[in-house]
Amino acid sequence: MIFILCFLNLLAISCQKELSDYRPTNANVLPFQALIFNNNKGWYTVGALISPSYVVTMANGIKQSVHFVVYLGLSTHPKKVAEVFDEKVQVISSSNKIFIHEDYGKVKATGQYIYDIGLLKLDRNASITSTVQVINLPPKNLFPLSPGLFANSTAFKITSNKGFPAFASVQLRSQTKCKLIFEPSFIESVEICVRQQNVPADFSKAFIYLPLVADGYLIGLGRTLLTPAACQVTSASCNLLQVYASIENALDWIYENTDVLDMKDKQIKDKDMLESINSTTVSPENVENPLAVGEKQEITGDKSHKGNASGTNLPNTKEVAERQSRKNQ
């Protein structure tokens, strides 16, 4: 089975009226999308670029192999990797550089996975372009997320040969409601659930739903399809709800195992330096004219110099001799 995840750029969030639900988009509004191809297994999984050198994804998609090819900047999902010819697409390998969350595992009672998160370190840094960009991780003070928060996700509408990304909007539900509808398969401490807006009748067949972006931040990862959340009530709203793994509890682990914080520190230092430079004002009165300084040095710099520091003209030798002669007379 093919798993696809995409992520929306902050610019795309501001264009909701233009990007109506399930309307095809392109890589310009999906710059964080990482399509991960497993060379050994021959299948795809998905992720998001969180720094030029790291991709975050589900652990289930990468735990059984060590060699991957990562595609960045794809606007469609190819049936075969060989079909990728777009010069804007970046193809980067990742070998033996896999990190799985130390608490990743399966809950025996329900069969679902917890801390289903992993990292791939790219063999070389991605080049940041209009179609390949990193997505921001959220600050901790963004949590807990407020019920009613609108978030953005994308989906791939799968056709016989390939899929195209489409825009969709969702709204966060309260943890109490999520627990009521999905318990015991819903883990309140590490998961969130959302209500899908204007879902078409063939949604489950046509779309594979993906992780969440709100206010320009990645806030949730798609729950592995191996353990879908099971609705425990007969409410019609069950078909509109979807469960995601919150990224909140994995933030510290991501920071410890990537260069995301180093990158942020550099950005902050660069910004502070720029602000410091811009705030430094030089008064014209305090700036010496380099030409004037040069003239002064020429006059006074050498005591053996025959010039006069005052700028007045000295009498010549003949005049001095004549005055002295008259004086003696």
Secondary structure, 3 states (H helix, E strand, C coil): CCCCCCCCCHHHHCCCCCCCCCCECCHHHCCCEEEEEECCCCCEEEEEEEECCEEEECHHHCCCCCEEEEEECCCCECCCHHHCCCCCCEEEEEECCEEECCCCEECCCCCCEECCCEEEECCCCCCCCCCCCCCECCCHHHCCCCCCCEEEEEEEEECCCCEEEEEEEEEECCHHHHHHHHCCCCCCCCEEEEEECCCCCCHHHHEEECCEEECCEEEEEECCCCCCCCCCCCCHHHHHEEEEEECHHHHHHHHHHCCHHHHHHHHHHHHHHHHHHHHCCCCHHHCCCHHHHHHHHHHHCCCCCCCCCCCCCCCCHHHHHHHHHHHHC
